[in-house]
Amino acid sequence: MLEFVRRNRVGLTSGLLLLISLLLFSAGSRTARRIDPLGGVVLDGMRPLQSITAAVIDAVSGAWQTYVALVGVHQENERLRRRIVELEQEAVRLSEVEQTDKRLEALLNLRSGFDGDLQSAQIIGRDPLPWFSTVIINKGEADGVHKNAAVLSPLGVVGQIMTAGAHSARVLLITDHNSGVDAVVQRSRARGIVEGALDGGCVMKYLKRGEDVEVGDRIVTSGLDGIFPKGIMVGEVTRVMRGNRGLLQVAEVKPAVRLDRIEEVLVARGSVQLKDVLP
């Protein structure tokens, strides 16, 4: 008998385990009113494993949901960043359009204050050499723009046409040392010539020594040079130099127009003059 059990111990063990499994299954299928101590022991033994498994599943599920949410947030942030860039670009464009409209409105107001023909033009180039003060405009002889024509802005005198091509022209600014504008001191009516200075400003020369000129005086065109209409603002006196000798004095003049920032101008086509005083 023992020899039989020893030789068939694998089969007998398998059968015994199978029998125990059938008994457990049978016990579990009975009504809840039957007491099953073995099933309770097995259930209690499996509880920690089930708890760990459930915790792991919850953690993995939570991590996945968090990852999906983060991916969604990242995509939304990228979309919002692109939208912000688009809105900033649109704001810059609208601001530029608004500034241009204001400048053009000022040119129209200036034009309405003159008797004569004025041609609007846009500055498209500047002389890179520091010892020349010239700019290029996008209007030329085909538009009625000719040499020596006055160039103006809503703030005052800009310069005069130096050379003109078919569709563009070079403007000699009043700050160039080759420029000259016949002008008067608005308060005292003292007369002189405003020329460009090497420092980028202007000086009023040929003022008689006894003429009344003070810092803060406004300088306006006299209208006697045959180029600029009378009464256009040239600049403001910032310094008066009389010296100890001679019959003349010199006044430094700050131009009324920021010539390094101007973008649009009006060019006189023929003789023009103010209807009234400047605003």
Secondary structure as the mmCIF struct_conf table of DSSP 4:
data_model
#
loop_
_struct_conf.conf_type_id
_struct_conf.id
_struct_conf.beg_label_comp_id
_struct_conf.beg_label_asym_id
_struct_conf.beg_label_seq_id
_struct_conf.end_label_comp_id
_struct_conf.end_label_asym_id
_struct_conf.end_label_seq_id
HELX_RH_AL_P HELX_RH_AL_P1 LEU A 2 ARG A 7
TURN_TY1_P TURN_TY1_P1 ASN A 8 ASN A 8
HELX_RH_AL_P HELX_RH_AL_P2 ARG A 9 SER A 29
BEND BEND1 ARG A 30 ARG A 30
TURN_TY1_P TURN_TY1_P2 ALA A 32 ARG A 33
BEND BEND2 ARG A 34 ARG A 34
HELX_RH_AL_P HELX_RH_AL_P3 PRO A 37 SER A 112
TURN_TY1_P TURN_TY1_P3 GLY A 113 GLY A 113
STRN STRN1 PHE A 114 ASP A 115
BEND BEND3 GLY A 116 GLY A 116
STRN STRN2 LEU A 118 ARG A 126
TURN_TY1_P TURN_TY1_P4 PRO A 130 TRP A 131
STRN STRN3 THR A 134 ILE A 137
BEND BEND4 ASN A 138 ASN A 138
HELX_RH_3T_P HELX_RH_3T_P1 GLU A 141 ASP A 143
TURN_TY1_P TURN_TY1_P5 GLY A 144 GLY A 144
TURN_TY1_P TURN_TY1_P6 LYS A 147 ASN A 148
STRN STRN4 ALA A 150 SER A 153
TURN_TY1_P TURN_TY1_P7 PRO A 154 LEU A 155
STRN STRN5 GLY A 156 ALA A 164
BEND BEND5 ALA A 166 HIS A 167
STRN STRN6 ALA A 169 LEU A 173
TURN_TY1_P TURN_TY1_P8 ILE A 174 THR A 175
BEND BEND6 ASP A 176 ASP A 176
TURN_TY1_P TURN_TY1_P9 HIS A 177 ASN A 178
STRN STRN7 GLY A 180 VAL A 185
TURN_TY1_P TURN_TY1_P10 GLN A 186 SER A 188
STRN STRN8 ARG A 191 GLY A 196
TURN_TY1_P TURN_TY1_P11 LEU A 198 ASP A 199
BEND BEND7 GLY A 200 GLY A 201
STRN STRN9 CYS A 202 LYS A 208
TURN_TY1_P TURN_TY1_P12 ARG A 209 GLY A 210
BEND BEND8 GLU A 211 GLU A 211
TURN_TY1_P TURN_TY1_P13 VAL A 215 GLY A 216
STRN STRN10 ARG A 218 THR A 221
BEND BEND9 GLY A 223 GLY A 223
BEND BEND10 ASP A 225 PHE A 228
HELX_LH_PP_P HELX_LH_PP_P1 PRO A 229 PRO A 229
TURN_TY1_P TURN_TY1_P14 LYS A 230 GLY A 231
STRN STRN11 MET A 233 MET A 241
BEND BEND11 ASN A 244 LEU A 247
STRN STRN12 LEU A 248 PRO A 255
BEND BEND12 ALA A 256 VAL A 257
TURN_TY1_P TURN_TY1_P15 LEU A 259 ARG A 261
STRN STRN13 GLU A 264 ALA A 268
BEND BEND13 GLY A 270 GLY A 270
STRN STRN14 GLN A 273 LEU A 274
BEND BEND14 LYS A 275 ASP A 276
#
